[in-house]
């Protein structure tokens, strides 16, 4: 068992349903439309979008996540291209009717320069009239909700511990995760540390404008509500 397996086991499946509903507001269920999923991870959402009729390609930098994604494709009997690549460089990719990035994948990028590169690449590789849709953690989430957050979960074959700490940089957080895997009468421990970072709303808007996007809307709650001071996530809808 690996962290990628636990990720799937512990993910609230209703989140994927919320994302599907959100995407369908902007993408017609036309099989000719081609969508690129940046940071697809284990591809659970990508698979559901493919099953809904979208022509989709999944991209992720992590070889382990793509291995899990390939396994999930087989389990669901749903197949589409999975590509190991860096979302900051899409020069080997074509053009798409939609580019998406869900579950705060943008926040895993190392710095603001890389975020700006992704926005530039998304604009270049979108067809005219296409949408770039993504979410990020809000500054409120990073400063007020995450620091000190703890989550523990135990099952028969494993235990999982997750603690979040405020990072050294503004609006950053460190996730320390420990996975204890039961083997006979003992537990084997695996550790992983992940850093996430976000930026003020105005910074995202300026980067998107610089990339070429002139129609940018930001929402709370999967597009259901306007953003407010305590919105935990910002959902961006950018039209080319």
C-alpha positions in Angstrom: 0.0 0.0 0.0 1.2 3.5 -0.9 0.1 7.1 -0.3 -1.6 7.1 -3.7 -3.8 4.2 -2.6 -4.8 6.0 0.6 -5.5 9.1 -1.3 -8.2 7.3 -3.3 -9.6 5.5 -0.2 -10.0 8.6 1.9 -11.2 11.1 -0.8 -14.8 12.1 -0.4 -16.4 11.0 -3.7 -19.1 13.7 -3.5 -16.2 16.2 -4.3 -15.9 14.6 -7.8 -19.6 14.9 -8.3 -19.4 18.6 -7.4 -16.5 19.1 -9.9 -18.5 17.3 -12.7 -21.5 19.5 -12.2 -19.3 22.6 -12.2 -17.5 21.6 -15.4 -20.7 20.8 -17.2 -21.8 24.4 -16.7 -19.2 25.4 -19.2 -18.5 22.4 -21.4 -21.2 20.9 -23.6 -21.3 17.1 -23.6 -19.9 17.0 -27.1 -17.6 14.1 -27.7 -15.7 16.2 -30.2 -14.5 18.6 -27.4 -11.0 17.8 -26.2 -10.1 18.6 -22.6 -6.7 18.5 -20.9 -6.6 17.8 -17.2 -3.5 19.3 -15.5 -2.4 17.5 -12.4 -4.8 14.7 -12.9 -3.4 12.6 -10.0 -5.0 9.2 -9.6 -7.5 10.3 -12.4 -10.6 9.5 -10.5 -12.2 12.8 -11.7 -10.7 12.4 -15.2 -12.3 8.9 -15.4 -15.7 10.2 -14.4 -15.5 13.0 -17.0 -14.5 10.5 -19.7 -17.5 8.3 -18.6 -19.7 11.4 -19.0 -18.7 11.7 -22.6 -15.8 14.1 -22.7 -12.7 13.4 -24.8 -10.0 13.9 -22.2 -6.2 13.6 -21.7 -4.7 13.4 -18.2 -1.4 15.0 -17.4 0.7 14.6 -14.2 4.3 14.9 -13.2 4.2 12.1 -10.6 5.1 8.6 -12.0 3.5 7.0 -8.9 0.2 8.9 -9.4 0.1 8.0 -13.0 0.6 4.3 -12.1 -2.4 4.6 -9.8 -4.3 6.4 -12.5 -3.6 3.6 -15.0 -4.8 1.0 -12.4 -8.0 3.0 -11.9 -8.5 3.1 -15.6 -8.4 -0.7 -15.7 -10.7 -1.0 -12.7 -13.3 1.2 -14.4 -12.7 0.0 -17.9 -12.3 3.6 -19.0 -9.3 4.5 -21.1 -7.8 7.8 -22.4 -4.2 9.1 -22.7 -2.2 9.6 -19.6 1.0 11.6 -20.0 3.8 12.3 -17.6 4.7 15.9 -18.1 5.3 19.2 -16.3 2.2 21.5 -16.6 4.6 24.5 -16.9 5.6 23.3 -20.3 3.0 22.2 -22.8 5.1 22.6 -25.9 4.6 18.9 -26.8 0.8 19.2 -26.6 -1.7 20.4 -29.1 -4.8 22.6 -28.6 -7.8 22.0 -26.5 -11.4 23.2 -26.1 -10.9 23.2 -22.3 -8.1 23.0 -19.8 -8.8 22.1 -16.2 -6.9 21.7 -13.0 -8.8 20.6 -9.9 -8.2 19.8 -6.2 -5.7 22.7 -5.7 -3.1 21.2 -8.1 -1.9 24.7 -8.9 -0.9 25.2 -5.2 1.7 22.5 -5.5 3.8 24.5 -7.9 7.0 25.7 -6.4 6.7 29.4 -7.0 4.7 32.2 -8.5 6.8 32.2 -11.7 5.7 28.6 -12.3 2.1 29.5 -11.7 2.4 32.3 -14.3 4.0 29.8 -16.7 1.0 27.5 -16.4 -1.4 30.3 -17.0 0.6 31.3 -20.1 0.7 27.7 -21.4 -3.0 27.3 -20.8 -3.9 30.4 -22.8 -1.6 29.4 -25.7 -3.0 25.8 -25.9 -6.7 26.8 -25.6 -8.8 27.1 -28.7 -10.6 30.4 -29.2 -13.7 30.4 -26.9 -12.2 27.7 -24.7 -12.3 27.7 -20.9 -9.4 27.3 -18.4 -11.0 26.3 -15.1 -9.1 25.7 -11.9 -9.2 26.1 -8.1 -6.7 27.2 -5.5 -6.7 27.5 -1.7 -7.6 31.0 -0.6 -5.3 33.1 1.7 -7.9 32.6 4.4 -7.5 28.8 4.1 -3.8 29.0 4.4 -3.5 31.4 7.2 -6.6 30.6 9.4 -7.8 27.1 8.6 -4.8 24.9 7.8 -2.2 25.7 10.5 -2.5 23.2 13.3 -5.0 21.1 11.3 -4.8 17.4 12.2 -6.6 14.3 10.6 -6.2 10.7 11.8 -7.8 7.7 10.2 -7.4 4.0 11.0 -8.6 0.9 9.2 -7.8 -2.8 9.6 -4.7 -2.7 7.3 -3.4 0.8 7.8 -3.4 4.0 9.9 -3.0 7.5 8.4 -1.9 10.7 10.2 -1.9 14.1 8.6 -0.8 17.3 10.3 -0.6 20.7 8.6 1.8 23.5 9.7 2.2 27.1 8.6 5.1 27.4 6.2 7.9 30.0 6.3 6.7 31.8 3.2 3.5 33.9 3.2 0.3 31.8 2.5 2.2 28.5 2.5 1.5 25.3 4.4 3.5 22.1 5.1 1.6 18.8 5.2 3.3 16.1 7.1 1.8 12.7 6.4 2.6 9.4 8.1 1.2 6.0 6.8 1.5 3.0 9.1 0.9 -0.3 7.1 0.1 -3.4 9.0 2.3 -6.4 8.2 1.7 -9.5 10.3 1.9 -8.2 13.9 3.9 -5.1 13.1 3.4 -1.7 11.3 5.7 -0.3 8.7 5.9 3.4 8.6 6.1 5.6 5.4 6.5 9.4 5.6 5.7 12.1 3.1 6.0 15.9 3.3 4.2 18.1 0.9 4.3 21.9 0.5 1.4 24.0 -0.8 1.4 27.7 -1.5 -1.2 30.2 -2.6 -1.2 34.0 -3.4 -3.5 36.9 -3.0 -6.5 37.0 -5.3 -5.2 40.1 -7.0 -1.9 38.3 -7.9 -3.9 35.5 -9.6 -6.0 38.0 -11.5 -2.9 39.9 -12.7 -1.1 36.7 -13.8 -4.2 35.6 -15.8 -4.5 39.0 -17.4 -0.8 39.0 -18.3 -1.3 35.6 -19.9 -4.0 37.0 -22.1 -7.3 36.1 -20.3 -9.7 39.1 -20.3 -12.8 37.2 -19.2 -12.1 35.9 -15.7 -14.7 35.1 -13.0 -14.0 33.8 -9.5 -16.4 31.9 -7.4 -16.9 30.1 -4.1 -18.4 26.6 -3.7 -17.9 25.2 -7.2 -19.3 28.3 -8.9 -22.5 28.4 -6.8 -21.7 31.6 -4.8 -19.6 34.8 -5.0 -16.4 34.7 -3.1 -16.2 36.2 0.4 -13.6 36.8 3.1 -13.9 33.3 4.5 -14.1 31.4 1.2 -11.7 28.4 1.7 -11.2 28.0 -2.1 -11.3 30.2 -5.1 -12.7 28.7 -8.3 -11.5 30.5 -11.5 -13.3 30.4 -14.8 -11.3 32.0 -17.6 -12.5 32.2 -21.2 -10.2 32.8 -24.1 
